[in-house]
Amino acid sequence: MRHKTEAGWKGKMKFDTVVNGHHLFIDQAGDHGDDSGPRPKPLMLAALAGCTGMDVISLLKKMRQEVEYFNVIVEGDTEDEHPNAFIKMHVIYEFRGKELDTEKIEKSISLSMERYCGVSAVYRKAGIEMTHEVRILD
């Protein structure tokens, strides 16, 4: 399957990016940009959060878990020198719900990160260290 995204330059560092028919501005802050959208590298974190989040919530629904709240936070560490590539990503899964089974939560996360999430697969192949933690909120 082939995917396609376009990014049309709109001046300074602003790009009008079209993803699945949706427009998203990518920009830079400071003297070179207008800060009208996110930077490219944080979008890599967002892609991982969305990919694994969709997997995990879908799997937990199939496992009959009553999730009332679900949030995915992704933190990324970059190398100090250019190109400042990501070297580590840490995913925090936050849950709230009735009688949540932590074994089922861990299983859904493992399945996502090791089998289903194409974004995490690409990042692992690139040598990015991937870790995670689970938070069950009151």
N, C-alpha and C positions, 0 to 999 in steps of 0.2 A: 504494500500500500504506500502510495506517495502522498505526502502532505505538502501544502504550499502556504506560505505567508508572504505578504508584500509589505514593504516599508518605504513610503514615499516621503522624501525630504521636504520639509516645510520651512526651511530657513534656520539659521543658527544651528542648534543640535537637535531640533525637533523633527521627529518622524511620525507620520500617520501610518500606523501598522494595522493591517487588516488580517484578523485571525478568525477563521470560520465565519466570515461575513460580519464580524464585530470589529469596530474601530477602537484602537487603543493608541494613545499618544505615548511615545517613548521620548524622553528629553533628559536634559542635564540642568543642574542648578548652577548658579553663579554667573560669571561674566559671559559664558558661552551659550547658556540656555535660558529658558523662561520657566523652568520647573513646572511644566504643564503635564508631566507624566512621570512614571517610575523610570529608574535607570535599568539597563539591560540585565546586569548581574542579579539584582534582587528578583527579577522575573524568573530566574532559574530556581530560586527558592520557592516562589509561588507555584511554579509548575510542579515541583515535587510535592508541595503541600496539597495541591488539588488532586494530583494523580493518586497518591497513597490514601488521601482522605476519601475519595470516591470508592476505592477498593475496600477500605476498612468498613465504612458504613454499609456498603452493599453486603459484605460478608457477614457482618453482625446481624443485619436484618434476616438473612437466611438462617443464622444460628438462633433466631428468636430472642435476641437481646433487646430489652426495652431501653434504648438510648434516648434520653431526653435532651441532652446537650452534648455536642461534639465540636471540638476545636483542634486545629492542627497548627503548631508553631514550628517553623524551620529556622534554625540559626546556622549561619555558614561562616567558616573561617577561611581567609585567603592567605596566600603566601605574601611576604612583605615586599617583594620586588615585582616589577612588571613581567608578565601581564597580570599580576595579582589574581591568579587563578584560584578557584576554590580547592582547598586541600581536605576540608572536613565539613560535613553537614550533620547536624544533630536535630532529630525530629522529636517534638514533644506532642504527645497525644493526650488531650484533656477530655474526660468523660464525666457525665452525670447521668444517673438513671437508677431504675429500680432493680435491685438484686443482680447487678452486673457480675458476670463470671470473668475473673481476670485471666483464666486459662484460655477462654474463647477470645478475649481481647488480644492476648499475645499471639494466638494462632492466626487471627485475622491480620495482624501486623506482619508476622513472618511471611504469610502467603502473599501479601501485597509487596513487601520489599524484596522477596526472593523469587517470586513467580509472575505476578501480574503487572506491577507498575513499570512501564517502559521507561519512565523518566529516571527512576532509581537505577535501573539496569544500565542506562547510558552513563550515569554518573559513576557507578561502580567500575565500569569498563575504563573510565577515564582515570581511575585510581583515587577517586575521592573517598575518604574514609566516611562510613555511614554508621551512625549510632542513633539510639532512640530511648525514650523513657515514656512511661505511662503515668498519668496523674488522674486519680479518681477524686473528683471534687464532691464536697458535701452538698 
